[in-house]
Amino acid sequence: MRVAGKRPRTRHALRAGLFAAGLLLAAAAAADDAPVLSFEQARERLEQVSDALAAAQAGVRNKQDLQDATRYLRLPEITADVRRMQFQKTLNLPLGSLAPVAEAFGIESPLQFAERDWRTRPIVTASVPLYSGGLIPAAQQAAQAATAQAQAEREAQRQSLALQLVQAYFGQQLAAQAVQVRREVRDGLQRHLDDALKLEREGFASRAQRLQANVARDKAERDYQKAVNDLATLQQALATLLRSGGTVGTASPLFVIDAPLGARADFERSALQRHPQIERLRALSAQAEQGVRVQQAKLKPQVYLFGQYDLHRRDALLTDADWAFGIGLRYTFLSPTARPLQVSAARAQLEQVQSGLGEAENQLRLGVGKAWNELDTARSQFRLLDSSIAQAEENLRLQELSFREGQATSLDVIDARLALGGARVERAQAAYQFDVALAQLLEVSGQMERFDDYRRRADKVLE
């Protein structure tokens, strides 16, 4: 009765296993059609399809065009002013000594003339700045600094995307490793359950041991299914990041570098010199400096050359010149913009940017130290786990042999199997943490483009 009562559960488990296997086969068939990219290929694709990077590139073009426009600030400004106007002009002309003669003819003094007419007044005017008080060079240098700021923001976006790619790409590799390990643990526990059933029928194992094997196998099946779902989630994350429209295979494995990467001080020095955030703040500081110069220039006079030409002299008024040229000086004595306060505000903005630059340098030093320590921790954990796996494999072999000979319990075999699987998963996690910490160290030091160079130097890889 007890045996008969277990057969339906066995058949149900078999059906569930076959159904899961069918889903996995379908997923594997779909994966066969998916493109397989190395990390370098994935990064190239990301830079091609990223909307954030495209927006940053457009920002650079915008600032570059504005900078190019400032090159022409010293050239003449030529304007055409065309007016169609109706006017009235009244002119009084005193006759002076001729007044008595005019009175004899009935003409009163003074003579009054009035004209009302429509006229067209096309005038061309040219103006050339001679001295702007420093306004033109300040505008040119500020535009150059704005371009440098946009370029730094683009580079920061590129490095941030590369870090996201490392997390997604090698996260998928980690999930694939976990699926493989969980599958092997489940299959190993299934073999152990088969051995327990055989030994139970032969009277060499107890029912409790067989139940222990059955419970462990079921838990391993649940862990395996969770690993499969986690892999599907990370595959979707990578596909979304690369805008692939479907699953993307990963060809570059998880890796660890045992050899020294260099001195920590070198990474700090690189961070303070090359990090895009530092370059961005330096560009903002340069703009703030030119902002002070601009406000100071508004307190100074401006000198310019000018020229004017009348294109339609026939309609000229009596006071209008046919042409004119000369030199002019413009100076504002009083302005409602409170120019001294504008200078003070510009200086305060410069101090704000410079203080922010100092704070950013401190944060980068902390970031380098944090990434460096995480990198060293991950490397040490991988090294220890790498040596522990060989011992766990030997322990599993001995426990399985002892169980078959009746010298070990089912729980001993289960613990050995789970310990081996856990160590392998932890080793893969340590490799993933090493890869992410390496990317973070390179990103914070402004050297993210060197990630592939370090990857090729890997001492150990997890295929």
C-alpha positions as CSV (number, residue, x, y, z in Angstrom):
1,M,0.0,0.0,0.0
2,R,2.8,2.4,0.8
3,V,4.6,1.7,-2.4
4,A,1.4,2.0,-4.5
5,G,0.7,5.3,-2.8
6,K,4.0,6.7,-3.9
7,R,3.7,5.9,-7.6
8,P,1.3,8.7,-8.4
9,R,3.7,11.3,-6.9
10,T,6.5,9.7,-8.8
11,R,4.6,9.9,-12.1
12,H,3.6,13.5,-11.2
13,A,7.2,14.5,-10.6
14,L,8.2,12.7,-13.8
15,R,5.6,14.7,-15.8
16,A,6.8,18.0,-14.2
17,G,10.4,17.1,-15.0
18,L,9.5,16.4,-18.6
19,F,7.6,19.6,-18.9
20,A,10.5,21.6,-17.5
21,A,12.8,19.8,-19.8
22,G,10.6,20.7,-22.8
23,L,10.7,24.4,-21.8
24,L,14.4,24.3,-21.5
25,L,14.8,22.6,-24.9
26,A,12.6,25.3,-26.4
27,A,14.7,28.0,-24.7
28,A,17.8,26.4,-25.9
29,A,16.5,26.2,-29.5
30,A,15.7,29.9,-29.3
31,A,19.1,30.7,-27.9
32,D,20.8,28.9,-30.8
33,D,19.4,31.6,-33.1
34,A,20.5,34.4,-30.7
35,P,23.7,36.4,-31.6
36,V,26.7,35.6,-29.5
37,L,28.8,38.6,-28.6
38,S,32.1,39.0,-26.9
39,F,32.3,41.8,-24.4
40,E,34.1,44.1,-26.8
41,Q,31.4,43.5,-29.5
42,A,28.7,44.1,-27.0
43,R,30.3,47.4,-26.0
44,E,30.6,48.5,-29.6
45,R,26.9,47.7,-30.1
46,L,26.0,49.6,-27.0
47,E,27.7,52.7,-28.1
48,Q,25.9,52.5,-31.4
49,V,22.4,52.0,-30.0
50,S,22.5,54.0,-26.8
51,D,20.0,56.9,-26.8
52,A,21.8,58.4,-23.8
53,L,25.1,58.5,-25.6
54,A,23.5,59.9,-28.7
55,A,22.0,62.7,-26.6
56,A,25.4,63.4,-25.1
57,Q,27.0,63.5,-28.6
58,A,24.3,65.9,-29.8
59,G,25.2,68.1,-26.8
60,V,28.8,68.2,-27.9
61,R,27.9,69.2,-31.4
62,N,25.7,72.0,-30.0
63,K,28.5,73.4,-27.9
64,Q,31.1,73.0,-30.7
65,D,28.9,75.0,-33.1
66,L,28.5,77.7,-30.5
67,Q,32.2,77.8,-30.0
68,D,32.8,78.0,-33.7
69,A,30.3,80.9,-33.9
70,T,32.4,83.0,-31.4
71,R,35.3,83.1,-33.9
72,Y,33.4,85.8,-35.9
73,L,32.8,88.2,-33.0
74,R,35.5,90.6,-34.3
75,L,34.2,90.7,-37.8
76,P,32.0,93.6,-39.0
77,E,28.3,93.5,-38.3
78,I,26.4,94.7,-41.4
79,T,22.7,95.5,-41.2
80,A,20.2,96.8,-43.7
81,D,17.4,99.0,-42.4
82,V,14.5,99.6,-44.9
83,R,11.6,101.8,-43.8
84,R,8.5,102.8,-45.7
85,M,7.2,105.8,-43.9
86,Q,4.8,108.7,-44.1
87,F,6.2,111.9,-42.7
88,Q,5.4,115.6,-42.4
89,K,8.1,118.3,-42.3
90,T,7.4,122.0,-41.4
91,L,10.2,124.6,-42.1
92,N,10.2,128.2,-41.0
93,L,12.5,130.5,-43.0
94,P,13.0,134.1,-41.7
95,L,13.5,136.7,-44.5
96,G,15.6,139.0,-42.4
97,S,16.5,142.2,-44.3
98,L,14.3,141.1,-47.2
99,A,11.2,141.3,-45.0
100,P,10.2,144.9,-46.1
101,V,10.5,144.0,-49.8
102,A,8.5,140.8,-49.3
103,E,5.8,142.7,-47.5
104,A,5.4,144.9,-50.5
105,F,4.5,141.8,-52.4
106,G,2.2,140.5,-49.7
107,I,4.6,137.9,-48.4
108,E,4.8,137.6,-44.7
109,S,8.0,136.8,-42.8
110,P,9.0,134.2,-41.8
111,L,8.2,131.9,-44.7
112,Q,6.6,128.6,-43.8
113,F,6.9,125.4,-45.8
114,A,5.2,122.2,-45.0
115,E,5.7,118.8,-46.7
116,R,3.8,115.6,-46.2
117,D,4.7,112.6,-48.2
118,W,5.6,108.8,-48.3
119,R,9.3,107.9,-48.5
120,T,11.4,104.7,-48.7
121,R,14.6,104.8,-46.6
122,P,17.0,101.9,-47.3
123,I,20.2,102.3,-45.3
124,V,23.1,99.9,-44.9
125,T,25.1,100.2,-41.7
126,A,28.4,98.4,-40.8
127,S,30.0,98.3,-37.3
128,V,33.4,96.8,-36.3
129,P,34.3,96.4,-32.6
130,L,37.7,97.8,-31.7
131,Y,37.7,97.4,-27.9
132,S,35.1,95.5,-26.0
133,G,36.6,95.7,-22.5
134,G,37.4,92.0,-22.6
135,L,33.9,90.9,-23.5
136,I,34.8,89.2,-26.8
137,P,37.8,87.1,-25.5
138,A,35.8,86.1,-22.4
139,A,32.9,84.9,-24.6
140,Q,35.3,82.9,-26.8
141,Q,37.0,81.2,-23.9
142,A,33.7,80.5,-22.1
143,A,32.4,78.8,-25.3
144,Q,35.5,76.7,-25.5
145,A,35.1,75.7,-21.8
146,A,31.4,74.8,-22.5
147,T,32.5,72.5,-25.3
148,A,35.0,70.8,-22.9
149,Q,32.2,70.4,-20.4
150,A,30.0,68.7,-23.0
151,Q,32.8,66.4,-24.0
152,A,33.4,65.5,-20.4
153,E,29.7,64.7,-19.9
154,R,29.7,62.6,-23.0
155,E,32.8,60.6,-21.7
156,A,31.1,60.2,-18.3
157,Q,28.0,58.8,-20.0
158,R,30.2,56.4,-22.1
159,Q,32.0,55.1,-19.0
160,S,28.8,54.8,-17.0
161,L,27.2,52.8,-19.8
162,A,30.3,50.5,-20.0
163,L,30.0,49.9,-16.2
164,Q,26.3,49.0,-16.7
165,L,27.3,46.7,-19.5
166,V,29.8,44.9,-17.3
167,Q,27.2,44.4,-14.6
168,A,24.6,43.1,-17.1
169,Y,26.9,41.1,-19.4
170,F,28.8,39.3,-16.6
171,G,25.7,39.1,-14.5
172,Q,24.2,36.9,-17.3
173,Q,27.4,34.8,-17.3
174,L,27.0,34.4,-13.5
175,A,23.4,33.3,-13.9
176,A,24.4,30.8,-16.6
177,Q,27.1,29.4,-14.2
178,A,24.5,29.1,-11.5
179,V,22.1,27.3,-13.8
180,Q,24.8,24.8,-14.7
181,V,25.8,24.2,-11.1
182,R,22.2,23.9,-9.9
183,R,21.5,21.4,-12.7
184,E,24.5,19.3,-11.8
185,V,23.4,19.4,-8.1
186,R,19.9,18.3,-9.0
187,D,21.1,15.6,-11.3
188,G,23.6,14.4,-8.7
189,L,20.9,14.3,-6.0
190,Q,18.6,12.4,-8.4
191,R,21.4,9.8,-8.8
192,H,21.7,9.6,-5.1
193,L,17.9,9.2,-4.7
194,D,18.1,6.3,-7.2
195,D,20.9,4.7,-5.2
196,A,18.9,5.2,-2.0
197,L,15.8,3.6,-3.5
198,K,17.9,0.6,-4.7
199,L,19.6,0.2,-1.3
200,E,16.2,0.5,0.4
201,R,14.8,-2.3,-1.6
202,E,17.8,-4.4,-0.8
203,G,17.6,-3.6,2.9
204,F,20.8,-1.7,3.1
205,A,19.2,1.8,3.6
206,S,16.4,3.0,5.7
207,R,13.2,4.7,4.6
208,A,14.3,7.8,6.4
209,Q,17.5,8.0,4.4
210,R,15.5,7.6,1.2
211,L,13.1,10.4,2.3
212,Q,16.1,12.6,3.0
213,A,17.3,12.1,-0.5
214,N,13.9,12.7,-1.9
215,V,13.5,16.0,0.0
216,A,17.0,17.2,-1.0
217,R,16.3,16.3,-4.7
218,D,13.0,18.3,-4.6
219,K,14.8,21.3,-3.1
220,A,17.5,21.1,-5.7
221,E,14.8,21.1,-8.4
222,R,13.3,24.3,-6.9
223,D,16.8,25.9,-6.7
224,Y,17.4,24.9,-10.3
225,Q,14.1,26.4,-11.5
226,K,14.9,29.7,-9.6
227,A,18.3,29.8,-11.3
228,V,16.6,29.4,-14.7
229,N,14.2,32.2,-14.0
230,D,17.0,34.4,-12.8
231,L,18.9,33.7,-16.0
232,A,15.9,34.7,-18.1
233,T,15.6,38.0,-16.1
234,L,19.3,38.9,-16.7
235,Q,19.0,37.9,-20.3
236,Q,16.2,40.3,-20.7
237,A,18.2,43.0,-18.9
238,L,21.2,42.6,-21.3
239,A,18.9,42.4,-24.4
240,T,17.2,45.7,-23.3
241,L,20.5,47.4,-22.7
242,L,21.8,46.4,-26.2
243,R,18.4,47.1,-27.9
244,S,18.7,43.6,-29.5
245,G,15.1,42.7,-29.5
246,G,15.9,39.2,-28.3
247,T,18.3,37.1,-26.2
248,V,22.0,37.9,-26.7
249,G,24.6,35.1,-26.0
250,T,27.8,36.0,-24.1
251,A,31.1,34.7,-25.3
252,S,33.5,36.3,-22.8
253,P,33.6,34.3,-19.6
254,L,33.9,35.5,-16.0
255,F,37.6,36.0,-15.1
256,V,40.0,36.8,-12.3
257,I,43.4,38.4,-12.4
258,D,45.8,37.1,-9.7
259,A,48.7,39.3,-10.9
260,P,48.9,42.8,-9.4
261,L,47.0,45.5,-11.3
262,G,49.3,48.3,-10.4
263,A,49.8,50.7,-7.5
264,R,46.7,52.2,-5.8
265,A,48.4,55.6,-5.9
266,D,48.5,55.4,-9.7
267,F,44.7,54.8,-9.9
268,E,44.1,57.8,-7.5
269,R,46.4,60.0,-9.6
270,S,44.6,58.9,-12.7
271,A,41.2,59.6,-11.1
272,L,42.2,63.2,-10.2
273,Q,43.5,63.8,-13.7
274,R,41.2,61.9,-16.0
275,H,37.9,61.3,-14.4
276,P,35.1,63.0,-16.6
277,Q,33.6,64.6,-13.5
278,I,36.8,66.3,-12.7
279,E,37.1,67.5,-16.3
280,R,33.5,68.7,-16.2
281,L,34.1,70.7,-13.0
282,R,37.2,72.2,-14.4
283,A,35.4,73.3,-17.5
284,L,32.6,74.8,-15.3
285,S,35.3,76.6,-13.3
286,A,36.7,78.0,-16.6
287,Q,33.3,79.2,-17.6
288,A,32.8,80.8,-14.2
289,E,36.1,82.6,-14.5
290,Q,35.0,84.0,-17.9
291,G,31.7,84.9,-16.4
292,V,33.5,87.2,-14.0
293,R,35.4,88.8,-16.9
294,V,32.1,89.3,-18.8
295,Q,30.5,91.2,-15.9
296,Q,33.7,93.2,-15.4
297,A,33.7,94.1,-19.1
298,K,30.2,95.6,-18.8
299,L,31.8,98.3,-16.5
300,K,34.2,99.4,-19.2
301,P,33.6,101.5,-22.4
302,Q,33.3,100.0,-25.8
303,V,35.0,101.5,-28.9
304,Y,33.9,100.7,-32.5
305,L,34.1,101.8,-36.1
306,F,30.9,102.4,-38.0
307,G,29.9,103.2,-41.6
308,Q,26.5,104.1,-43.1
309,Y,25.3,104.4,-46.7
310,D,22.0,105.7,-48.1
311,L,20.8,103.4,-51.0
312,H,18.0,105.7,-52.1
313,R,19.1,109.3,-51.9
314,R,16.2,110.6,-53.9
315,D,13.9,110.1,-50.9
316,A,16.5,111.4,-48.4
317,L,15.4,114.1,-45.9
318,L,17.4,117.3,-45.6
319,T,19.1,116.1,-42.4
320,D,20.0,112.7,-43.8
321,A,23.6,112.1,-45.0
322,D,24.4,110.3,-48.2
323,W,27.1,108.3,-46.4
324,A,29.0,108.5,-43.2
325,F,31.8,106.7,-41.3
326,G,33.7,107.3,-38.1
327,I,34.6,106.0,-34.7
328,G,32.3,105.7,-31.8
329,L,32.5,105.2,-28.0
330,R,29.7,103.7,-25.9
331,Y,29.7,103.8,-22.2
332,T,26.8,103.0,-19.8
333,F,26.9,105.3,-16.7
334,L,23.8,103.9,-15.0
335,S,22.1,100.5,-15.5
336,P,19.2,98.9,-13.7
337,T,21.0,95.6,-13.7
338,A,23.3,96.6,-10.8
339,R,26.5,95.7,-12.5
340,P,28.7,95.6,-9.4
341,L,26.4,93.1,-7.8
342,Q,26.5,91.0,-11.1
343,V,30.3,90.9,-10.7
344,S,30.0,89.8,-7.1
345,A,27.5,87.1,-8.1
346,A,29.8,85.8,-10.8
347,R,32.7,85.5,-8.3
348,A,30.4,83.6,-5.8
349,Q,29.6,81.2,-8.6
350,L,33.3,80.7,-9.3
351,E,33.9,79.9,-5.6
352,Q,31.0,77.5,-5.6
353,V,32.5,75.6,-8.6
354,Q,36.0,75.5,-7.1
355,S,34.6,74.2,-3.8
356,G,32.7,71.5,-5.7
357,L,35.9,70.5,-7.5
358,G,37.7,70.0,-4.2
359,E,34.8,67.9,-2.9
360,A,34.7,65.8,-6.0
361,E,38.4,65.1,-5.6
362,N,37.8,63.8,-2.1
363,Q,34.9,61.6,-3.3
364,L,37.1,60.1,-6.1
365,R,39.8,59.2,-3.6
366,L,37.2,57.4,-1.5
367,G,35.8,55.7,-4.6
368,V,39.2,54.4,-5.6
369,G,39.8,53.1,-2.1
370,K,36.4,51.3,-2.0
371,A,36.8,49.7,-5.4
372,W,40.4,48.7,-4.7
373,N,39.4,46.9,-1.4
374,E,36.4,45.2,-3.0
375,L,38.6,44.0,-5.8
376,D,41.1,42.6,-3.4
377,T,38.4,40.9,-1.4
378,A,36.9,39.3,-4.4
379,R,40.3,38.0,-5.6
380,S,41.0,36.5,-2.2
381,Q,37.6,34.9,-2.0
382,F,38.0,33.4,-5.4
383,R,41.4,32.0,-4.6
384,L,40.2,30.4,-1.4
385,L,37.1,28.9,-3.0
386,D,39.1,27.7,-6.0
387,S,41.3,25.6,-3.6
388,S,38.2,24.5,-1.6
389,I,36.3,23.1,-4.6
390,A,38.9,20.3,-5.1
391,Q,38.5,19.2,-1.5
392,A,34.7,19.4,-1.8
393,E,34.8,17.2,-4.9
394,E,37.0,14.6,-3.1
395,N,34.7,14.7,-0.1
396,L,31.7,14.1,-2.3
397,R,33.4,11.1,-4.0
398,L,34.3,9.5,-0.6
399,Q,30.8,10.1,0.9
400,E,29.1,8.6,-2.1
401,L,31.4,5.6,-2.0
402,S,30.9,5.2,1.8
403,F,27.1,5.4,1.4
404,R,27.1,2.6,-1.1
405,E,29.1,0.5,1.3
406,G,26.8,1.4,4.2
407,Q,29.4,3.5,6.1
408,A,27.8,6.9,5.5
409,T,24.3,8.2,5.8
410,S,22.2,9.8,3.1
411,L,22.5,13.1,4.8
412,D,26.3,13.0,4.5
413,V,26.0,12.6,0.8
414,I,23.5,15.4,0.5
415,D,25.6,17.7,2.6
416,A,28.7,17.0,0.5
417,R,26.8,17.5,-2.8
418,L,25.3,20.8,-1.6
419,A,28.6,22.0,-0.2
420,L,30.2,21.4,-3.6
421,G,27.4,23.1,-5.5
422,G,27.5,26.0,-3.0
423,A,31.2,26.4,-3.3
424,R,31.0,26.5,-7.1
425,V,28.3,29.1,-7.1
426,E,30.2,31.2,-4.5
427,R,33.3,31.0,-6.7
428,A,31.4,32.2,-9.7
429,Q,29.9,35.1,-7.5
430,A,33.5,36.0,-6.4
431,A,34.6,36.1,-10.1
432,Y,31.6,38.3,-10.9
433,Q,32.3,40.6,-8.0
434,F,35.9,40.8,-9.1
435,D,34.9,41.8,-12.7
436,V,32.4,44.5,-11.4
437,A,35.0,45.8,-8.9
438,L,37.6,46.0,-11.6
439,A,35.1,48.0,-13.8
440,Q,34.3,50.3,-10.9
441,L,38.0,50.9,-10.2
442,L,38.6,51.7,-13.9
443,E,35.5,53.9,-14.1
444,V,36.3,55.9,-11.0
445,S,39.9,56.4,-12.3
446,G,38.7,57.5,-15.7
447,Q,40.2,54.4,-17.5
448,M,37.2,52.4,-18.4
449,E,38.5,52.0,-22.0
450,R,41.2,49.7,-20.5
451,F,38.7,47.1,-19.2
452,D,39.2,44.8,-22.2
453,D,43.0,45.0,-21.8
454,Y,42.7,43.8,-18.3
455,R,40.2,41.1,-19.3
456,R,42.8,39.7,-21.7
457,R,45.3,39.4,-18.9
458,A,43.1,37.1,-16.9
459,D,44.8,34.3,-15.0
460,K,41.7,32.3,-14.5
461,V,38.4,32.1,-16.4
462,L,35.1,30.3,-15.7
463,E,34.0,28.6,-18.9
